[in-house]
Amino acid sequence: MTAAVFLELRNVFKTFGNFQALRGIDWDVREGEIHCLVGENGCGKSTLIKAVSGVHAPDAGGEMRIAGQEILSFDPMRARALGIQVVFQDLALFPNLSVAENIAFDANLGRGFSPKAAIRRKARETLDRLGHDLPLDLPVDSLSIAERQIVAIARGLAGSARLIFMDEPTASLTRAEVRRLLDLVRKLSAAGIAVVFVSHRLDEVSAIAERITVMRDGRMVGTYPAYALDQRTLIHLMTGIEIASHHVARDCTSRDVVLETRHLSRRGEYDDVSLCLHEGEVLGLTGLLGAGRTELALSLFGMTKPDSGALIVHGQERRFRNNQDALAAGLAYVSEDRLNLGINAEQSIVDNLDIAVLPGLANRFGLISDASRTQLARDWVARLNIKLSSVEDAINTLSGGNQQRVILARWLASHPKILILDSPTVGVDIKNKEGIYALIRELSDQGVGILVISDEMIELFATCDRILHMRNGRIAGDYNPSLITEQALEERIYA
């Protein structure tokens, strides 16, 4: 028997100035269902969530019904009163307040002062419903990301949620934490609470959804039973293009070794790491967060120093004093922390792109012209198909995928022989991911040795010739993607 409809939208538009963010949305969510909402960045998902949660008022002429009641005027307080809660990606918690105070916050809005005992009782009852036990008096800023998500979900339940939106809830979680979160979503559904789950990770969408709604360019492409869509079909619906998601692994062992480590160690970070990267090879490095992957990459690029062992580049042992030494030796590194280590958000695209190659732009008098800097930026923007209005715009005006391409362009402009990519598509939507995968394959065909650090199996199998598994700072396995499945490798990593 089909569940009753809890939320229903008909012909909903939302306009900002001359831009239509939502275009004639017809959509419904049923009581207690797990409904996934997918689409590329900028397709309108966030605007839709904000319209349903009372943050944005839709344009006149559309209809919204909640539990059969037509909604004529709306704000966040009214939305919460009607049972709609949103767990945003940043969680929107109060870091200096306790677990109990955060959980009981929405339930106490407009009700005046509540005694501490009542706040604790409400929080404990709510956590018991979720099957979780957190210290009620700890400040939220002392919790892990996964624990904070439990608090955010519990806050919604304490406010009598009937529909919870989860916006990219797994973006910062380990695979084990993701599994626990998906189990929690199923528990909410079994209790009659509808969950709208927004994610770029299509394996999670396939694992959790009962129905999937696809958005593109502010419109609904359609709503489908989850069993009717495989990932390739889903990507096509989201992007309108066919995505090549497989790479035939090559045997590169007869080629020259461009990067080698022998028993490389750094206390507390990685230990006895020996690996070889060959010319034109794409070598994957995966493992749980905290396995030492990024710490190893920082040492390879001269940003930290190993305690022992050898680093050999193009057949010569090297001891980098800093990243400038590594750059001079032909290495380049794209950090996973794009916002803090990759870009200067307020500076222009030109400034962000050419910072690594400025000495090479100087004339014989040591001067660098604005024209040469601008031309370099324009050349790389065209080559990598970066979407922008002007190279003089601030880089923070670009989407995440285009920011990532600017950072790639920065290092490619240095013509590296060895490229280290740490989580190269984090925060990037499907279409831009495929563009980055294609670029990795193109660079490897040109002879660049590439180390790809990632915990996304689809990413590793789309690009890599070999995959190393790192656990507790050590190399725990070396795999040929042609001889192991994504599922089998994932089981070994997350065992």
FENMO-V996333 format. One record per residue. RES is the residue in one small letter. NEAR is the number of other ideal C-beta (glycine too) atoms within 10 Angstrom. Layout:
RES & NEAR
RES & NEAR
//
This chain:
m & 3
t & 7
a & 13
a & 10
v & 16
f & 23
l & 23
e & 18
l & 22
r & 14
n & 13
v & 21
f & 17
k & 21
t & 13
f & 10
g & 5
n & 5
f & 8
q & 17
a & 19
l & 23
r & 16
g & 15
i & 24
d & 14
w & 19
d & 16
v & 26
r & 18
e & 17
g & 19
e & 21
i & 23
h & 25
c & 26
l & 27
v & 27
g & 25
e & 22
n & 17
g & 16
c & 22
g & 23
k & 21
s & 19
t & 21
l & 28
i & 20
k & 19
a & 25
v & 26
s & 20
g & 20
v & 15
h & 18
a & 12
p & 23
d & 14
a & 6
g & 10
g & 17
e & 14
m & 19
r & 15
i & 21
a & 14
g & 9
q & 9
e & 9
i & 18
l & 7
s & 7
f & 20
d & 12
p & 13
m & 12
r & 14
a & 20
r & 20
a & 15
l & 18
g & 19
i & 27
q & 23
v & 23
v & 24
f & 17
q & 15
d & 10
l & 19
a & 11
l & 22
f & 13
p & 12
n & 10
l & 16
s & 21
v & 27
a & 26
e & 22
n & 27
i & 32
a & 27
f & 17
d & 19
a & 20
n & 16
l & 12
g & 7
r & 7
g & 6
f & 7
s & 15
p & 8
k & 13
a & 8
a & 14
i & 22
r & 19
r & 15
k & 18
a & 25
r & 17
e & 14
t & 22
l & 22
d & 11
r & 15
l & 16
g & 10
h & 15
d & 10
l & 20
p & 12
l & 19
d & 11
l & 14
p & 15
v & 21
d & 11
s & 12
l & 19
s & 12
i & 14
a & 17
e & 17
r & 22
q & 23
i & 22
v & 26
a & 23
i & 28
a & 27
r & 25
g & 26
l & 21
a & 24
g & 20
s & 14
a & 23
r & 18
l & 27
i & 22
f & 27
m & 28
d & 19
e & 18
p & 28
t & 23
a & 14
s & 16
l & 17
t & 17
r & 14
a & 12
e & 17
v & 21
r & 15
r & 14
l & 21
l & 17
d & 11
l & 19
v & 20
r & 13
k & 13
l & 21
s & 18
a & 9
a & 11
g & 12
i & 25
a & 25
v & 26
v & 24
f & 24
v & 21
s & 20
h & 22
r & 15
l & 20
d & 16
e & 19
v & 20
s & 16
a & 13
i & 23
a & 24
e & 17
r & 18
i & 25
t & 22
v & 23
m & 25
r & 18
d & 14
g & 22
r & 17
m & 21
v & 16
g & 12
t & 16
y & 16
p & 10
a & 17
y & 11
a & 10
l & 22
d & 11
q & 15
r & 13
t & 12
l & 22
i & 23
h & 16
l & 18
m & 22
t & 19
g & 12
i & 11
e & 10
i & 20
a & 12
s & 15
h & 10
h & 19
v & 7
a & 19
r & 17
d & 12
c & 20
t & 11
s & 7
r & 15
d & 12
v & 17
v & 23
l & 25
e & 18
t & 22
r & 14
h & 12
l & 21
s & 18
r & 20
r & 10
g & 10
e & 18
y & 27
d & 18
d & 14
v & 24
s & 13
l & 19
c & 17
l & 24
h & 22
e & 18
g & 19
e & 25
v & 30
l & 24
g & 23
l & 28
t & 26
g & 23
l & 17
l & 13
g & 13
a & 22
g & 23
r & 24
t & 19
e & 17
l & 27
a & 22
l & 21
s & 24
l & 24
f & 23
g & 22
m & 16
t & 15
k & 13
p & 21
d & 14
s & 11
g & 17
a & 14
l & 21
i & 15
v & 20
h & 16
g & 9
q & 8
e & 10
r & 15
r & 10
f & 22
r & 9
n & 11
n & 16
q & 12
d & 14
a & 24
l & 19
a & 11
a & 19
g & 18
l & 26
a & 24
y & 23
v & 23
s & 21
e & 17
d & 12
r & 21
l & 12
n & 8
l & 14
g & 21
i & 23
n & 12
a & 14
e & 9
q & 14
s & 19
i & 29
v & 22
d & 17
n & 24
l & 29
d & 23
i & 13
a & 20
v & 17
l & 11
p & 9
g & 13
l & 15
a & 12
n & 9
r & 5
f & 5
g & 7
l & 9
i & 14
s & 11
d & 8
a & 8
s & 15
r & 20
t & 17
q & 14
l & 20
a & 26
r & 15
d & 13
w & 21
v & 21
a & 9
r & 13
l & 17
n & 11
i & 23
k & 11
l & 17
s & 9
s & 13
v & 23
e & 12
d & 13
a & 15
i & 23
n & 14
t & 14
l & 20
s & 18
g & 16
g & 22
n & 21
q & 24
q & 28
r & 27
v & 24
i & 21
l & 25
a & 23
r & 21
w & 20
l & 22
a & 21
s & 16
h & 12
p & 21
k & 17
i & 22
l & 25
i & 28
l & 29
d & 24
s & 21
p & 27
t & 25
v & 19
g & 19
v & 24
d & 20
i & 23
k & 16
n & 23
k & 23
e & 20
g & 19
i & 22
y & 22
a & 14
l & 20
i & 23
r & 15
e & 10
l & 19
s & 23
d & 9
q & 8
g & 14
v & 22
g & 28
i & 25
l & 25
v & 25
i & 23
s & 24
d & 20
e & 19
m & 20
i & 19
e & 23
l & 24
f & 20
a & 25
t & 26
c & 27
d & 22
r & 23
i & 25
l & 20
h & 19
m & 23
r & 17
n & 12
g & 22
r & 16
i & 21
a & 14
g & 15
d & 11
y & 19
n & 13
p & 23
s & 12
l & 8
i & 15
t & 11
e & 14
q & 9
a & 11
l & 20
e & 17
e & 10
r & 14
i & 20
y & 14
a & 6
//
